[in-house]
Amino acid sequence: MWQGEADPAVPPAGTIAYYQAVTKRMGGLARTQEFGRLFMLPGVAHCSGGEGPDSFNGLGAAVDWVESGQAPNSMITSKVNSSGSVTATRPVYPWPLMAVDTTGGPVDQASSYTAQPRRSADQTISWLGTFRSGYEKTCGWSSGKWVCRKGKA
């Protein structure tokens, strides 16, 4: 999963709360990261845009994980201008890690960053309601008719 931290359409806190709920349900972060990881992209708006580097190969990372068993421990994001030139790069790491400029190098180069724990990662986001199943519908063809049934709780 990935989410832009500057997304005005889907609040990042909701995505983090969902990932925390999955982590709790699955028995902890290590168990969850066996099948799912969350990457938060700073400065990135809804799906792309914003001030942060918003171009990355998430599909390639997922394919490598499924086909080669190589889970992504980081990805490099890029900011590309209208001419197609890369103007900045930054690594992103699986939640609860984040990229921090620890070298004092150029802020627009991925090599200036290292993975550090988020200070807020141990805080649980209180979420009104639950993420439990039961509200979904399952639809399909049955005896020549399109039929929808309520999902199982």
Phi and psi in radians as a Rosetta constraint file:
Dihedral C 1 N 2 CA 2 C 2 CIRCULARHARMONIC -2.551 0.35
Dihedral N 2 CA 2 C 2 N 3 CIRCULARHARMONIC 2.719 0.35
Dihedral C 2 N 3 CA 3 C 3 CIRCULARHARMONIC -2.614 0.35
Dihedral N 3 CA 3 C 3 N 4 CIRCULARHARMONIC 2.384 0.35
Dihedral C 3 N 4 CA 4 C 4 CIRCULARHARMONIC -1.343 0.35
Dihedral N 4 CA 4 C 4 N 5 CIRCULARHARMONIC 2.284 0.35
Dihedral C 4 N 5 CA 5 C 5 CIRCULARHARMONIC -1.322 0.35
Dihedral N 5 CA 5 C 5 N 6 CIRCULARHARMONIC -0.168 0.35
Dihedral C 5 N 6 CA 6 C 6 CIRCULARHARMONIC -1.920 0.35
Dihedral N 6 CA 6 C 6 N 7 CIRCULARHARMONIC 0.429 0.35
Dihedral C 6 N 7 CA 7 C 7 CIRCULARHARMONIC -1.243 0.35
Dihedral N 7 CA 7 C 7 N 8 CIRCULARHARMONIC 2.023 0.35
Dihedral C 7 N 8 CA 8 C 8 CIRCULARHARMONIC -1.458 0.35
Dihedral N 8 CA 8 C 8 N 9 CIRCULARHARMONIC -0.215 0.35
Dihedral C 8 N 9 CA 9 C 9 CIRCULARHARMONIC -1.649 0.35
Dihedral N 9 CA 9 C 9 N 10 CIRCULARHARMONIC -0.700 0.35
Dihedral C 9 N 10 CA 10 C 10 CIRCULARHARMONIC -2.121 0.35
Dihedral N 10 CA 10 C 10 N 11 CIRCULARHARMONIC 1.934 0.35
Dihedral C 10 N 11 CA 11 C 11 CIRCULARHARMONIC -1.044 0.35
Dihedral N 11 CA 11 C 11 N 12 CIRCULARHARMONIC 2.199 0.35
Dihedral C 11 N 12 CA 12 C 12 CIRCULARHARMONIC -0.987 0.35
Dihedral N 12 CA 12 C 12 N 13 CIRCULARHARMONIC -0.570 0.35
Dihedral C 12 N 13 CA 13 C 13 CIRCULARHARMONIC -1.054 0.35
Dihedral N 13 CA 13 C 13 N 14 CIRCULARHARMONIC -0.590 0.35
Dihedral C 13 N 14 CA 14 C 14 CIRCULARHARMONIC -1.175 0.35
Dihedral N 14 CA 14 C 14 N 15 CIRCULARHARMONIC -0.691 0.35
Dihedral C 14 N 15 CA 15 C 15 CIRCULARHARMONIC -1.163 0.35
Dihedral N 15 CA 15 C 15 N 16 CIRCULARHARMONIC -0.732 0.35
Dihedral C 15 N 16 CA 16 C 16 CIRCULARHARMONIC -1.126 0.35
Dihedral N 16 CA 16 C 16 N 17 CIRCULARHARMONIC -0.745 0.35
Dihedral C 16 N 17 CA 17 C 17 CIRCULARHARMONIC -1.068 0.35
Dihedral N 17 CA 17 C 17 N 18 CIRCULARHARMONIC -0.717 0.35
Dihedral C 17 N 18 CA 18 C 18 CIRCULARHARMONIC -1.091 0.35
Dihedral N 18 CA 18 C 18 N 19 CIRCULARHARMONIC -0.799 0.35
Dihedral C 18 N 19 CA 19 C 19 CIRCULARHARMONIC -1.110 0.35
Dihedral N 19 CA 19 C 19 N 20 CIRCULARHARMONIC -0.671 0.35
Dihedral C 19 N 20 CA 20 C 20 CIRCULARHARMONIC -1.111 0.35
Dihedral N 20 CA 20 C 20 N 21 CIRCULARHARMONIC -0.680 0.35
Dihedral C 20 N 21 CA 21 C 21 CIRCULARHARMONIC -1.136 0.35
Dihedral N 21 CA 21 C 21 N 22 CIRCULARHARMONIC -0.721 0.35
Dihedral C 21 N 22 CA 22 C 22 CIRCULARHARMONIC -1.096 0.35
Dihedral N 22 CA 22 C 22 N 23 CIRCULARHARMONIC -0.783 0.35
Dihedral C 22 N 23 CA 23 C 23 CIRCULARHARMONIC -1.030 0.35
Dihedral N 23 CA 23 C 23 N 24 CIRCULARHARMONIC -0.771 0.35
Dihedral C 23 N 24 CA 24 C 24 CIRCULARHARMONIC -1.116 0.35
Dihedral N 24 CA 24 C 24 N 25 CIRCULARHARMONIC -0.794 0.35
Dihedral C 24 N 25 CA 25 C 25 CIRCULARHARMONIC -1.111 0.35
Dihedral N 25 CA 25 C 25 N 26 CIRCULARHARMONIC -0.618 0.35
Dihedral C 25 N 26 CA 26 C 26 CIRCULARHARMONIC -1.535 0.35
Dihedral N 26 CA 26 C 26 N 27 CIRCULARHARMONIC -0.064 0.35
Dihedral C 26 N 27 CA 27 C 27 CIRCULARHARMONIC 1.652 0.35
Dihedral N 27 CA 27 C 27 N 28 CIRCULARHARMONIC 0.389 0.35
Dihedral C 27 N 28 CA 28 C 28 CIRCULARHARMONIC 2.158 0.35
Dihedral N 28 CA 28 C 28 N 29 CIRCULARHARMONIC 2.931 0.35
Dihedral C 28 N 29 CA 29 C 29 CIRCULARHARMONIC -1.129 0.35
Dihedral N 29 CA 29 C 29 N 30 CIRCULARHARMONIC -0.751 0.35
Dihedral C 29 N 30 CA 30 C 30 CIRCULARHARMONIC -1.055 0.35
Dihedral N 30 CA 30 C 30 N 31 CIRCULARHARMONIC -0.763 0.35
Dihedral C 30 N 31 CA 31 C 31 CIRCULARHARMONIC -1.144 0.35
Dihedral N 31 CA 31 C 31 N 32 CIRCULARHARMONIC -0.728 0.35
Dihedral C 31 N 32 CA 32 C 32 CIRCULARHARMONIC -1.143 0.35
Dihedral N 32 CA 32 C 32 N 33 CIRCULARHARMONIC -0.698 0.35
Dihedral C 32 N 33 CA 33 C 33 CIRCULARHARMONIC -1.261 0.35
Dihedral N 33 CA 33 C 33 N 34 CIRCULARHARMONIC -0.064 0.35
Dihedral C 33 N 34 CA 34 C 34 CIRCULARHARMONIC -1.231 0.35
Dihedral N 34 CA 34 C 34 N 35 CIRCULARHARMONIC -0.409 0.35
Dihedral C 34 N 35 CA 35 C 35 CIRCULARHARMONIC -2.316 0.35
Dihedral N 35 CA 35 C 35 N 36 CIRCULARHARMONIC -0.245 0.35
Dihedral C 35 N 36 CA 36 C 36 CIRCULARHARMONIC -2.647 0.35
Dihedral N 36 CA 36 C 36 N 37 CIRCULARHARMONIC 2.400 0.35
Dihedral C 36 N 37 CA 37 C 37 CIRCULARHARMONIC -2.340 0.35
Dihedral N 37 CA 37 C 37 N 38 CIRCULARHARMONIC 2.597 0.35
Dihedral C 37 N 38 CA 38 C 38 CIRCULARHARMONIC -1.998 0.35
Dihedral N 38 CA 38 C 38 N 39 CIRCULARHARMONIC 2.219 0.35
Dihedral C 38 N 39 CA 39 C 39 CIRCULARHARMONIC -1.996 0.35
Dihedral N 39 CA 39 C 39 N 40 CIRCULARHARMONIC 2.126 0.35
Dihedral C 39 N 40 CA 40 C 40 CIRCULARHARMONIC -1.761 0.35
Dihedral N 40 CA 40 C 40 N 41 CIRCULARHARMONIC 2.178 0.35
Dihedral C 40 N 41 CA 41 C 41 CIRCULARHARMONIC -1.803 0.35
Dihedral N 41 CA 41 C 41 N 42 CIRCULARHARMONIC 1.885 0.35
Dihedral C 41 N 42 CA 42 C 42 CIRCULARHARMONIC -1.142 0.35
Dihedral N 42 CA 42 C 42 N 43 CIRCULARHARMONIC 2.398 0.35
Dihedral C 42 N 43 CA 43 C 43 CIRCULARHARMONIC 1.338 0.35
Dihedral N 43 CA 43 C 43 N 44 CIRCULARHARMONIC 0.065 0.35
Dihedral C 43 N 44 CA 44 C 44 CIRCULARHARMONIC -1.701 0.35
Dihedral N 44 CA 44 C 44 N 45 CIRCULARHARMONIC 2.348 0.35
Dihedral C 44 N 45 CA 45 C 45 CIRCULARHARMONIC -1.446 0.35
Dihedral N 45 CA 45 C 45 N 46 CIRCULARHARMONIC -2.694 0.35
Dihedral C 45 N 46 CA 46 C 46 CIRCULARHARMONIC -1.314 0.35
Dihedral N 46 CA 46 C 46 N 47 CIRCULARHARMONIC 1.844 0.35
Dihedral C 46 N 47 CA 47 C 47 CIRCULARHARMONIC 1.277 0.35
Dihedral N 47 CA 47 C 47 N 48 CIRCULARHARMONIC -0.508 0.35
Dihedral C 47 N 48 CA 48 C 48 CIRCULARHARMONIC -3.029 0.35
Dihedral N 48 CA 48 C 48 N 49 CIRCULARHARMONIC 3.111 0.35
Dihedral C 48 N 49 CA 49 C 49 CIRCULARHARMONIC 1.429 0.35
Dihedral N 49 CA 49 C 49 N 50 CIRCULARHARMONIC -3.112 0.35
Dihedral C 49 N 50 CA 50 C 50 CIRCULARHARMONIC 1.607 0.35
Dihedral N 50 CA 50 C 50 N 51 CIRCULARHARMONIC -3.038 0.35
Dihedral C 50 N 51 CA 51 C 51 CIRCULARHARMONIC -1.453 0.35
Dihedral N 51 CA 51 C 51 N 52 CIRCULARHARMONIC -0.424 0.35
Dihedral C 51 N 52 CA 52 C 52 CIRCULARHARMONIC -1.481 0.35
Dihedral N 52 CA 52 C 52 N 53 CIRCULARHARMONIC 2.837 0.35
Dihedral C 52 N 53 CA 53 C 53 CIRCULARHARMONIC -1.080 0.35
Dihedral N 53 CA 53 C 53 N 54 CIRCULARHARMONIC 2.107 0.35
Dihedral C 53 N 54 CA 54 C 54 CIRCULARHARMONIC -2.106 0.35
Dihedral N 54 CA 54 C 54 N 55 CIRCULARHARMONIC 0.142 0.35
Dihedral C 54 N 55 CA 55 C 55 CIRCULARHARMONIC -1.965 0.35
Dihedral N 55 CA 55 C 55 N 56 CIRCULARHARMONIC 2.204 0.35
Dihedral C 55 N 56 CA 56 C 56 CIRCULARHARMONIC -2.776 0.35
Dihedral N 56 CA 56 C 56 N 57 CIRCULARHARMONIC 2.901 0.35
Dihedral C 56 N 57 CA 57 C 57 CIRCULARHARMONIC -1.792 0.35
Dihedral N 57 CA 57 C 57 N 58 CIRCULARHARMONIC 1.223 0.35
Dihedral C 57 N 58 CA 58 C 58 CIRCULARHARMONIC -1.163 0.35
Dihedral N 58 CA 58 C 58 N 59 CIRCULARHARMONIC -0.639 0.35
Dihedral C 58 N 59 CA 59 C 59 CIRCULARHARMONIC -1.125 0.35
Dihedral N 59 CA 59 C 59 N 60 CIRCULARHARMONIC -0.754 0.35
Dihedral C 59 N 60 CA 60 C 60 CIRCULARHARMONIC -1.061 0.35
Dihedral N 60 CA 60 C 60 N 61 CIRCULARHARMONIC -0.684 0.35
Dihedral C 60 N 61 CA 61 C 61 CIRCULARHARMONIC -1.126 0.35
Dihedral N 61 CA 61 C 61 N 62 CIRCULARHARMONIC -0.724 0.35
Dihedral C 61 N 62 CA 62 C 62 CIRCULARHARMONIC -1.159 0.35
Dihedral N 62 CA 62 C 62 N 63 CIRCULARHARMONIC -0.725 0.35
Dihedral C 62 N 63 CA 63 C 63 CIRCULARHARMONIC -1.107 0.35
Dihedral N 63 CA 63 C 63 N 64 CIRCULARHARMONIC -0.768 0.35
Dihedral C 63 N 64 CA 64 C 64 CIRCULARHARMONIC -1.056 0.35
Dihedral N 64 CA 64 C 64 N 65 CIRCULARHARMONIC -0.662 0.35
Dihedral C 64 N 65 CA 65 C 65 CIRCULARHARMONIC -1.154 0.35
Dihedral N 65 CA 65 C 65 N 66 CIRCULARHARMONIC -0.819 0.35
Dihedral C 65 N 66 CA 66 C 66 CIRCULARHARMONIC -1.238 0.35
Dihedral N 66 CA 66 C 66 N 67 CIRCULARHARMONIC -0.809 0.35
Dihedral C 66 N 67 CA 67 C 67 CIRCULARHARMONIC -1.482 0.35
Dihedral N 67 CA 67 C 67 N 68 CIRCULARHARMONIC -0.494 0.35
Dihedral C 67 N 68 CA 68 C 68 CIRCULARHARMONIC -2.073 0.35
Dihedral N 68 CA 68 C 68 N 69 CIRCULARHARMONIC -0.084 0.35
Dihedral C 68 N 69 CA 69 C 69 CIRCULARHARMONIC 1.258 0.35
Dihedral N 69 CA 69 C 69 N 70 CIRCULARHARMONIC 0.333 0.35
Dihedral C 69 N 70 CA 70 C 70 CIRCULARHARMONIC -1.768 0.35
Dihedral N 70 CA 70 C 70 N 71 CIRCULARHARMONIC 1.671 0.35
Dihedral C 70 N 71 CA 71 C 71 CIRCULARHARMONIC -1.190 0.35
Dihedral N 71 CA 71 C 71 N 72 CIRCULARHARMONIC 2.482 0.35
Dihedral C 71 N 72 CA 72 C 72 CIRCULARHARMONIC -1.284 0.35
Dihedral N 72 CA 72 C 72 N 73 CIRCULARHARMONIC 2.082 0.35
Dihedral C 72 N 73 CA 73 C 73 CIRCULARHARMONIC -1.631 0.35
Dihedral N 73 CA 73 C 73 N 74 CIRCULARHARMONIC -0.223 0.35
Dihedral C 73 N 74 CA 74 C 74 CIRCULARHARMONIC -2.939 0.35
Dihedral N 74 CA 74 C 74 N 75 CIRCULARHARMONIC 2.832 0.35
Dihedral C 74 N 75 CA 75 C 75 CIRCULARHARMONIC -2.457 0.35
Dihedral N 75 CA 75 C 75 N 76 CIRCULARHARMONIC 2.628 0.35
Dihedral C 75 N 76 CA 76 C 76 CIRCULARHARMONIC -1.714 0.35
Dihedral N 76 CA 76 C 76 N 77 CIRCULARHARMONIC 2.191 0.35
Dihedral C 76 N 77 CA 77 C 77 CIRCULARHARMONIC -1.782 0.35
Dihedral N 77 CA 77 C 77 N 78 CIRCULARHARMONIC 2.640 0.35
Dihedral C 77 N 78 CA 78 C 78 CIRCULARHARMONIC -2.278 0.35
Dihedral N 78 CA 78 C 78 N 79 CIRCULARHARMONIC 2.603 0.35
Dihedral C 78 N 79 CA 79 C 79 CIRCULARHARMONIC -1.840 0.35
Dihedral N 79 CA 79 C 79 N 80 CIRCULARHARMONIC 2.148 0.35
Dihedral C 79 N 80 CA 80 C 80 CIRCULARHARMONIC -2.032 0.35
Dihedral N 80 CA 80 C 80 N 81 CIRCULARHARMONIC 2.257 0.35
Dihedral C 80 N 81 CA 81 C 81 CIRCULARHARMONIC -1.426 0.35
Dihedral N 81 CA 81 C 81 N 82 CIRCULARHARMONIC 3.124 0.35
Dihedral C 81 N 82 CA 82 C 82 CIRCULARHARMONIC -1.132 0.35
Dihedral N 82 CA 82 C 82 N 83 CIRCULARHARMONIC -0.321 0.35
Dihedral C 82 N 83 CA 83 C 83 CIRCULARHARMONIC -1.518 0.35
Dihedral N 83 CA 83 C 83 N 84 CIRCULARHARMONIC -0.091 0.35
Dihedral C 83 N 84 CA 84 C 84 CIRCULARHARMONIC 1.569 0.35
Dihedral N 84 CA 84 C 84 N 85 CIRCULARHARMONIC 0.134 0.35
Dihedral C 84 N 85 CA 85 C 85 CIRCULARHARMONIC -1.563 0.35
Dihedral N 85 CA 85 C 85 N 86 CIRCULARHARMONIC 2.436 0.35
Dihedral C 85 N 86 CA 86 C 86 CIRCULARHARMONIC -1.349 0.35
Dihedral N 86 CA 86 C 86 N 87 CIRCULARHARMONIC 2.166 0.35
Dihedral C 86 N 87 CA 87 C 87 CIRCULARHARMONIC -1.847 0.35
Dihedral N 87 CA 87 C 87 N 88 CIRCULARHARMONIC -0.294 0.35
Dihedral C 87 N 88 CA 88 C 88 CIRCULARHARMONIC -2.809 0.35
Dihedral N 88 CA 88 C 88 N 89 CIRCULARHARMONIC 2.618 0.35
Dihedral C 88 N 89 CA 89 C 89 CIRCULARHARMONIC -2.333 0.35
Dihedral N 89 CA 89 C 89 N 90 CIRCULARHARMONIC 2.636 0.35
Dihedral C 89 N 90 CA 90 C 90 CIRCULARHARMONIC -2.695 0.35
Dihedral N 90 CA 90 C 90 N 91 CIRCULARHARMONIC 2.450 0.35
Dihedral C 90 N 91 CA 91 C 91 CIRCULARHARMONIC -1.381 0.35
Dihedral N 91 CA 91 C 91 N 92 CIRCULARHARMONIC 2.665 0.35
Dihedral C 91 N 92 CA 92 C 92 CIRCULARHARMONIC -2.194 0.35
Dihedral N 92 CA 92 C 92 N 93 CIRCULARHARMONIC 2.550 0.35
Dihedral C 92 N 93 CA 93 C 93 CIRCULARHARMONIC -2.178 0.35
Dihedral N 93 CA 93 C 93 N 94 CIRCULARHARMONIC 2.750 0.35
Dihedral C 93 N 94 CA 94 C 94 CIRCULARHARMONIC -1.122 0.35
Dihedral N 94 CA 94 C 94 N 95 CIRCULARHARMONIC 2.469 0.35
Dihedral C 94 N 95 CA 95 C 95 CIRCULARHARMONIC -0.914 0.35
Dihedral N 95 CA 95 C 95 N 96 CIRCULARHARMONIC 2.338 0.35
Dihedral C 95 N 96 CA 96 C 96 CIRCULARHARMONIC -1.769 0.35
Dihedral N 96 CA 96 C 96 N 97 CIRCULARHARMONIC 0.396 0.35
Dihedral C 96 N 97 CA 97 C 97 CIRCULARHARMONIC -1.542 0.35
Dihedral N 97 CA 97 C 97 N 98 CIRCULARHARMONIC 2.760 0.35
Dihedral C 97 N 98 CA 98 C 98 CIRCULARHARMONIC -2.519 0.35
Dihedral N 98 CA 98 C 98 N 99 CIRCULARHARMONIC 2.770 0.35
Dihedral C 98 N 99 CA 99 C 99 CIRCULARHARMONIC -1.445 0.35
Dihedral N 99 CA 99 C 99 N 100 CIRCULARHARMONIC 2.226 0.35
Dihedral C 99 N 100 CA 100 C 100 CIRCULARHARMONIC -2.214 0.35
Dihedral N 100 CA 100 C 100 N 101 CIRCULARHARMONIC 2.363 0.35
Dihedral C 100 N 101 CA 101 C 101 CIRCULARHARMONIC -1.281 0.35
Dihedral N 101 CA 101 C 101 N 102 CIRCULARHARMONIC 1.747 0.35
Dihedral C 101 N 102 CA 102 C 102 CIRCULARHARMONIC -1.865 0.35
Dihedral N 102 CA 102 C 102 N 103 CIRCULARHARMONIC -0.083 0.35
Dihedral C 102 N 103 CA 103 C 103 CIRCULARHARMONIC -1.782 0.35
Dihedral N 103 CA 103 C 103 N 104 CIRCULARHARMONIC -0.299 0.35
Dihedral C 103 N 104 CA 104 C 104 CIRCULARHARMONIC 1.372 0.35
Dihedral N 104 CA 104 C 104 N 105 CIRCULARHARMONIC 0.119 0.35
Dihedral C 104 N 105 CA 105 C 105 CIRCULARHARMONIC -1.332 0.35
Dihedral N 105 CA 105 C 105 N 106 CIRCULARHARMONIC -3.047 0.35
Dihedral C 105 N 106 CA 106 C 106 CIRCULARHARMONIC -1.049 0.35
Dihedral N 106 CA 106 C 106 N 107 CIRCULARHARMONIC 2.314 0.35
Dihedral C 106 N 107 CA 107 C 107 CIRCULARHARMONIC -1.212 0.35
Dihedral N 107 CA 107 C 107 N 108 CIRCULARHARMONIC -0.240 0.35
Dihedral C 107 N 108 CA 108 C 108 CIRCULARHARMONIC -1.701 0.35
Dihedral N 108 CA 108 C 108 N 109 CIRCULARHARMONIC 0.208 0.35
Dihedral C 108 N 109 CA 109 C 109 CIRCULARHARMONIC -2.117 0.35
Dihedral N 109 CA 109 C 109 N 110 CIRCULARHARMONIC 2.254 0.35
Dihedral C 109 N 110 CA 110 C 110 CIRCULARHARMONIC -0.978 0.35
Dihedral N 110 CA 110 C 110 N 111 CIRCULARHARMONIC -0.534 0.35
Dihedral C 110 N 111 CA 111 C 111 CIRCULARHARMONIC -1.145 0.35
Dihedral N 111 CA 111 C 111 N 112 CIRCULARHARMONIC -0.230 0.35
Dihedral C 111 N 112 CA 112 C 112 CIRCULARHARMONIC -1.433 0.35
Dihedral N 112 CA 112 C 112 N 113 CIRCULARHARMONIC -0.127 0.35
Dihedral C 112 N 113 CA 113 C 113 CIRCULARHARMONIC -1.973 0.35
Dihedral N 113 CA 113 C 113 N 114 CIRCULARHARMONIC 2.602 0.35
Dihedral C 113 N 114 CA 114 C 114 CIRCULARHARMONIC -2.306 0.35
Dihedral N 114 CA 114 C 114 N 115 CIRCULARHARMONIC 2.817 0.35
Dihedral C 114 N 115 CA 115 C 115 CIRCULARHARMONIC -1.356 0.35
Dihedral N 115 CA 115 C 115 N 116 CIRCULARHARMONIC 2.284 0.35
Dihedral C 115 N 116 CA 116 C 116 CIRCULARHARMONIC -2.379 0.35
Dihedral N 116 CA 116 C 116 N 117 CIRCULARHARMONIC 2.594 0.35
Dihedral C 116 N 117 CA 117 C 117 CIRCULARHARMONIC -1.167 0.35
Dihedral N 117 CA 117 C 117 N 118 CIRCULARHARMONIC 2.498 0.35
Dihedral C 117 N 118 CA 118 C 118 CIRCULARHARMONIC -1.268 0.35
Dihedral N 118 CA 118 C 118 N 119 CIRCULARHARMONIC 2.419 0.35
Dihedral C 118 N 119 CA 119 C 119 CIRCULARHARMONIC -1.124 0.35
Dihedral N 119 CA 119 C 119 N 120 CIRCULARHARMONIC -0.543 0.35
Dihedral C 119 N 120 CA 120 C 120 CIRCULARHARMONIC -1.617 0.35
Dihedral N 120 CA 120 C 120 N 121 CIRCULARHARMONIC 0.055 0.35
Dihedral C 120 N 121 CA 121 C 121 CIRCULARHARMONIC -1.131 0.35
Dihedral N 121 CA 121 C 121 N 122 CIRCULARHARMONIC -0.462 0.35
Dihedral C 121 N 122 CA 122 C 122 CIRCULARHARMONIC -1.522 0.35
Dihedral N 122 CA 122 C 122 N 123 CIRCULARHARMONIC -0.002 0.35
Dihedral C 122 N 123 CA 123 C 123 CIRCULARHARMONIC -1.548 0.35
Dihedral N 123 CA 123 C 123 N 124 CIRCULARHARMONIC 2.271 0.35
Dihedral C 123 N 124 CA 124 C 124 CIRCULARHARMONIC -1.503 0.35
Dihedral N 124 CA 124 C 124 N 125 CIRCULARHARMONIC 2.325 0.35
Dihedral C 124 N 125 CA 125 C 125 CIRCULARHARMONIC -1.477 0.35
Dihedral N 125 CA 125 C 125 N 126 CIRCULARHARMONIC 2.087 0.35
Dihedral C 125 N 126 CA 126 C 126 CIRCULARHARMONIC -1.241 0.35
Dihedral N 126 CA 126 C 126 N 127 CIRCULARHARMONIC 2.275 0.35
Dihedral C 126 N 127 CA 127 C 127 CIRCULARHARMONIC -2.175 0.35
Dihedral N 127 CA 127 C 127 N 128 CIRCULARHARMONIC 2.212 0.35
Dihedral C 127 N 128 CA 128 C 128 CIRCULARHARMONIC -1.285 0.35
Dihedral N 128 CA 128 C 128 N 129 CIRCULARHARMONIC 2.058 0.35
Dihedral C 128 N 129 CA 129 C 129 CIRCULARHARMONIC 1.762 0.35
Dihedral N 129 CA 129 C 129 N 130 CIRCULARHARMONIC -2.812 0.35
Dihedral C 129 N 130 CA 130 C 130 CIRCULARHARMONIC -2.386 0.35
Dihedral N 130 CA 130 C 130 N 131 CIRCULARHARMONIC 3.004 0.35
Dihedral C 130 N 131 CA 131 C 131 CIRCULARHARMONIC -1.911 0.35
Dihedral N 131 CA 131 C 131 N 132 CIRCULARHARMONIC 0.329 0.35
Dihedral C 131 N 132 CA 132 C 132 CIRCULARHARMONIC -1.221 0.35
Dihedral N 132 CA 132 C 132 N 133 CIRCULARHARMONIC 2.736 0.35
Dihedral C 132 N 133 CA 133 C 133 CIRCULARHARMONIC -1.421 0.35
Dihedral N 133 CA 133 C 133 N 134 CIRCULARHARMONIC 3.004 0.35
Dihedral C 133 N 134 CA 134 C 134 CIRCULARHARMONIC 2.221 0.35
Dihedral N 134 CA 134 C 134 N 135 CIRCULARHARMONIC -0.284 0.35
Dihedral C 134 N 135 CA 135 C 135 CIRCULARHARMONIC -1.647 0.35
Dihedral N 135 CA 135 C 135 N 136 CIRCULARHARMONIC -0.199 0.35
Dihedral C 135 N 136 CA 136 C 136 CIRCULARHARMONIC -1.328 0.35
Dihedral N 136 CA 136 C 136 N 137 CIRCULARHARMONIC 2.789 0.35
Dihedral C 136 N 137 CA 137 C 137 CIRCULARHARMONIC -2.036 0.35
Dihedral N 137 CA 137 C 137 N 138 CIRCULARHARMONIC 2.519 0.35
Dihedral C 137 N 138 CA 138 C 138 CIRCULARHARMONIC -1.918 0.35
Dihedral N 138 CA 138 C 138 N 139 CIRCULARHARMONIC 2.162 0.35
Dihedral C 138 N 139 CA 139 C 139 CIRCULARHARMONIC -2.122 0.35
Dihedral N 139 CA 139 C 139 N 140 CIRCULARHARMONIC 2.617 0.35
Dihedral C 139 N 140 CA 140 C 140 CIRCULARHARMONIC -3.104 0.35
Dihedral N 140 CA 140 C 140 N 141 CIRCULARHARMONIC 3.006 0.35
Dihedral C 140 N 141 CA 141 C 141 CIRCULARHARMONIC -1.389 0.35
Dihedral N 141 CA 141 C 141 N 142 CIRCULARHARMONIC 2.355 0.35
Dihedral C 141 N 142 CA 142 C 142 CIRCULARHARMONIC -2.506 0.35
Dihedral N 142 CA 142 C 142 N 143 CIRCULARHARMONIC 2.032 0.35
Dihedral C 142 N 143 CA 143 C 143 CIRCULARHARMONIC 0.920 0.35
Dihedral N 143 CA 143 C 143 N 144 CIRCULARHARMONIC 0.740 0.35
Dihedral C 143 N 144 CA 144 C 144 CIRCULARHARMONIC 1.413 0.35
Dihedral N 144 CA 144 C 144 N 145 CIRCULARHARMONIC 0.100 0.35
Dihedral C 144 N 145 CA 145 C 145 CIRCULARHARMONIC -2.160 0.35
Dihedral N 145 CA 145 C 145 N 146 CIRCULARHARMONIC 2.592 0.35
Dihedral C 145 N 146 CA 146 C 146 CIRCULARHARMONIC -1.453 0.35
Dihedral N 146 CA 146 C 146 N 147 CIRCULARHARMONIC 2.042 0.35
Dihedral C 146 N 147 CA 147 C 147 CIRCULARHARMONIC -2.103 0.35
Dihedral N 147 CA 147 C 147 N 148 CIRCULARHARMONIC 2.350 0.35
Dihedral C 147 N 148 CA 148 C 148 CIRCULARHARMONIC -2.050 0.35
Dihedral N 148 CA 148 C 148 N 149 CIRCULARHARMONIC 2.359 0.35
Dihedral C 148 N 149 CA 149 C 149 CIRCULARHARMONIC -2.169 0.35
Dihedral N 149 CA 149 C 149 N 150 CIRCULARHARMONIC 2.593 0.35
Dihedral C 149 N 150 CA 150 C 150 CIRCULARHARMONIC -1.162 0.35
Dihedral N 150 CA 150 C 150 N 151 CIRCULARHARMONIC 2.447 0.35
Dihedral C 150 N 151 CA 151 C 151 CIRCULARHARMONIC -1.192 0.35
Dihedral N 151 CA 151 C 151 N 152 CIRCULARHARMONIC 2.865 0.35
Dihedral C 151 N 152 CA 152 C 152 CIRCULARHARMONIC -1.407 0.35
Dihedral N 152 CA 152 C 152 N 153 CIRCULARHARMONIC 2.429 0.35
